[in-house]
Amino acid sequence: MFILVDEKTEGVYAVRTKDSKKVVQIFQEYDDAERYLGLLDAREDPEDEHLKIHEIELEIVIANCVQYGYSYGIIEPDELVVPPV
């Protein structure tokens, strides 16, 4: 499993929903995480410029999401996700 992490802060990248909830996206495939990171790079948002892909065990991500009050979503290989605008 793969997530995006900020190289500077080592914080996990999370998408903020319309109702201000934070959702960590967990990619099953490296290629999908890489594609999503490329879409973020194309936005040229300074907040996204230090993101990297990090491989992690699912149980660790879920435990941290529960601890910090984040939601999470598992992105399967046949799903296409795009960053919010």
PyRosetta script that sets phi, psi and omega in degrees:
from pyrosetta import init, pose_from_sequence

init()
pose = pose_from_sequence("MFILVDEKTEGVYAVRTKDSKKVVQIFQEYDDAERYLGLLDAREDPEDEHLKIHEIELEIVIANCVQYGYSYGIIEPDELVVPPV")
pose.set_psi(1, 151.4)
pose.set_omega(1, -174.5)
pose.set_phi(2, -135.8)
pose.set_psi(2, 142.0)
pose.set_omega(2, 175.5)
pose.set_phi(3, -131.8)
pose.set_psi(3, 168.4)
pose.set_omega(3, 174.3)
pose.set_phi(4, -100.7)
pose.set_psi(4, 136.6)
pose.set_omega(4, -177.2)
pose.set_phi(5, -130.7)
pose.set_psi(5, 141.5)
pose.set_omega(5, 175.6)
pose.set_phi(6, -77.5)
pose.set_psi(6, 121.6)
pose.set_omega(6, -178.6)
pose.set_phi(7, -62.0)
pose.set_psi(7, -35.0)
pose.set_omega(7, -177.1)
pose.set_phi(8, -72.9)
pose.set_psi(8, -48.6)
pose.set_omega(8, -173.6)
pose.set_phi(9, -98.9)
pose.set_psi(9, -13.5)
pose.set_omega(9, -173.5)
pose.set_phi(10, 62.8)
pose.set_psi(10, 15.8)
pose.set_omega(10, 176.4)
pose.set_phi(11, -80.2)
pose.set_psi(11, 150.0)
pose.set_omega(11, 179.8)
pose.set_phi(12, -79.8)
pose.set_psi(12, 135.5)
pose.set_omega(12, 176.7)
pose.set_phi(13, -71.5)
pose.set_psi(13, 132.5)
pose.set_omega(13, 177.5)
pose.set_phi(14, -136.5)
pose.set_psi(14, 142.6)
pose.set_omega(14, 175.8)
pose.set_phi(15, -86.2)
pose.set_psi(15, 138.3)
pose.set_omega(15, 176.8)
pose.set_phi(16, -96.5)
pose.set_psi(16, 126.6)
pose.set_omega(16, -179.8)
pose.set_phi(17, -81.1)
pose.set_psi(17, 172.9)
pose.set_omega(17, 179.8)
pose.set_phi(18, -58.8)
pose.set_psi(18, -31.2)
pose.set_omega(18, 179.2)
pose.set_phi(19, -95.4)
pose.set_psi(19, 23.9)
pose.set_omega(19, 173.7)
pose.set_phi(20, 67.0)
pose.set_psi(20, 17.3)
pose.set_omega(20, 173.8)
pose.set_phi(21, -81.8)
pose.set_psi(21, 147.5)
pose.set_omega(21, 178.1)
pose.set_phi(22, -99.8)
pose.set_psi(22, 131.3)
pose.set_omega(22, -178.2)
pose.set_phi(23, -124.2)
pose.set_psi(23, 121.2)
pose.set_omega(23, 175.7)
pose.set_phi(24, -86.4)
pose.set_psi(24, 129.2)
pose.set_omega(24, 178.9)
pose.set_phi(25, -95.3)
pose.set_psi(25, 124.4)
pose.set_omega(25, -179.7)
pose.set_phi(26, -111.3)
pose.set_psi(26, 115.0)
pose.set_omega(26, -177.0)
pose.set_phi(27, -93.8)
pose.set_psi(27, 132.0)
pose.set_omega(27, 176.5)
pose.set_phi(28, -73.3)
pose.set_psi(28, -30.8)
pose.set_omega(28, -176.3)
pose.set_phi(29, -116.8)
pose.set_psi(29, 138.4)
pose.set_omega(29, 178.5)
pose.set_phi(30, -59.1)
pose.set_psi(30, -42.8)
pose.set_omega(30, -177.9)
pose.set_phi(31, -58.3)
pose.set_psi(31, -37.4)
pose.set_omega(31, 179.3)
pose.set_phi(32, -69.4)
pose.set_psi(32, -39.4)
pose.set_omega(32, 175.9)
pose.set_phi(33, -64.1)
pose.set_psi(33, -40.6)
pose.set_omega(33, 179.6)
pose.set_phi(34, -64.8)
pose.set_psi(34, -41.2)
pose.set_omega(34, 178.4)
pose.set_phi(35, -63.3)
pose.set_psi(35, -44.8)
pose.set_omega(35, 179.6)
pose.set_phi(36, -63.0)
pose.set_psi(36, -42.3)
pose.set_omega(36, 178.6)
pose.set_phi(37, -61.7)
pose.set_psi(37, -39.0)
pose.set_omega(37, 176.4)
pose.set_phi(38, -62.0)
pose.set_psi(38, -39.3)
pose.set_omega(38, 177.2)
pose.set_phi(39, -66.0)
pose.set_psi(39, -38.6)
pose.set_omega(39, 176.1)
pose.set_phi(40, -64.2)
pose.set_psi(40, -43.4)
pose.set_omega(40, 179.0)
pose.set_phi(41, -59.2)
pose.set_psi(41, -37.8)
pose.set_omega(41, -178.9)
pose.set_phi(42, -65.1)
pose.set_psi(42, -24.5)
pose.set_omega(42, 178.6)
pose.set_phi(43, -71.7)
pose.set_psi(43, -21.8)
pose.set_omega(43, -179.2)
pose.set_phi(44, 56.4)
pose.set_psi(44, 40.1)
pose.set_omega(44, 175.6)
pose.set_phi(45, -87.8)
pose.set_psi(45, 122.7)
pose.set_omega(45, -178.5)
pose.set_phi(46, -56.3)
pose.set_psi(46, -28.1)
pose.set_omega(46, 179.4)
pose.set_phi(47, -67.7)
pose.set_psi(47, -22.0)
pose.set_omega(47, -176.7)
pose.set_phi(48, -97.0)
pose.set_psi(48, -3.5)
pose.set_omega(48, -168.9)
pose.set_phi(49, -73.6)
pose.set_psi(49, -13.5)
pose.set_omega(49, -179.1)
pose.set_phi(50, -109.6)
pose.set_psi(50, 21.9)
pose.set_omega(50, -179.5)
pose.set_phi(51, -82.1)
pose.set_psi(51, 144.2)
pose.set_omega(51, 175.5)
pose.set_phi(52, -138.1)
pose.set_psi(52, 162.1)
pose.set_omega(52, 178.5)
pose.set_phi(53, -89.7)
pose.set_psi(53, 134.7)
pose.set_omega(53, -177.9)
pose.set_phi(54, -130.3)
pose.set_psi(54, 128.5)
pose.set_omega(54, 176.4)
pose.set_phi(55, -82.9)
pose.set_psi(55, 136.3)
pose.set_omega(55, -176.1)
pose.set_phi(56, -152.0)
pose.set_psi(56, 156.8)
pose.set_omega(56, 176.6)
pose.set_phi(57, -78.1)
pose.set_psi(57, 138.0)
pose.set_omega(57, -177.0)
pose.set_phi(58, -56.0)
pose.set_psi(58, -43.0)
pose.set_omega(58, -177.0)
pose.set_phi(59, -60.4)
pose.set_psi(59, -35.5)
pose.set_omega(59, -179.8)
pose.set_phi(60, -68.5)
pose.set_psi(60, -44.0)
pose.set_omega(60, 178.7)
pose.set_phi(61, -62.4)
pose.set_psi(61, -46.6)
pose.set_omega(61, -178.7)
pose.set_phi(62, -61.6)
pose.set_psi(62, -43.7)
pose.set_omega(62, 179.6)
pose.set_phi(63, -61.2)
pose.set_psi(63, -41.9)
pose.set_omega(63, 178.6)
pose.set_phi(64, -68.6)
pose.set_psi(64, -38.1)
pose.set_omega(64, 177.3)
pose.set_phi(65, -61.4)
pose.set_psi(65, -44.5)
pose.set_omega(65, 179.1)
pose.set_phi(66, -62.7)
pose.set_psi(66, -44.5)
pose.set_omega(66, -177.8)
pose.set_phi(67, -62.0)
pose.set_psi(67, -39.6)
pose.set_omega(67, -175.0)
pose.set_phi(68, -100.2)
pose.set_psi(68, 4.8)
pose.set_omega(68, 175.8)
pose.set_phi(69, 76.8)
pose.set_psi(69, 24.8)
pose.set_omega(69, 177.3)
pose.set_phi(70, -95.1)
pose.set_psi(70, 154.0)
pose.set_omega(70, 168.9)
pose.set_phi(71, -93.1)
pose.set_psi(71, 170.5)
pose.set_omega(71, 176.2)
pose.set_phi(72, -145.7)
pose.set_psi(72, 156.4)
pose.set_omega(72, 176.0)
pose.set_phi(73, -136.3)
pose.set_psi(73, 138.2)
pose.set_omega(73, 178.7)
pose.set_phi(74, -97.9)
pose.set_psi(74, 120.2)
pose.set_omega(74, -177.8)
pose.set_phi(75, -92.7)
pose.set_psi(75, 112.6)
pose.set_omega(75, -179.5)
pose.set_phi(76, -83.7)
pose.set_psi(76, 159.4)
pose.set_omega(76, -175.6)
pose.set_phi(77, -56.0)
pose.set_psi(77, -28.2)
pose.set_omega(77, -178.0)
pose.set_phi(78, -92.2)
pose.set_psi(78, 7.6)
pose.set_omega(78, 179.6)
pose.set_phi(79, -99.7)
pose.set_psi(79, 142.6)
pose.set_omega(79, 175.0)
pose.set_phi(80, -113.5)
pose.set_psi(80, 119.8)
pose.set_omega(80, 176.9)
pose.set_phi(81, -119.1)
pose.set_psi(81, 143.3)
pose.set_omega(81, 177.5)
pose.set_phi(82, -125.4)
pose.set_psi(82, 148.8)
pose.set_omega(82, 179.3)
pose.set_phi(83, -64.4)
pose.set_psi(83, 149.1)
pose.set_omega(83, 175.7)
pose.set_phi(84, -67.6)
pose.set_psi(84, 153.6)
pose.set_omega(84, 179.9)
pose.set_phi(85, -93.1)
pose.dump_pdb("model.pdb")
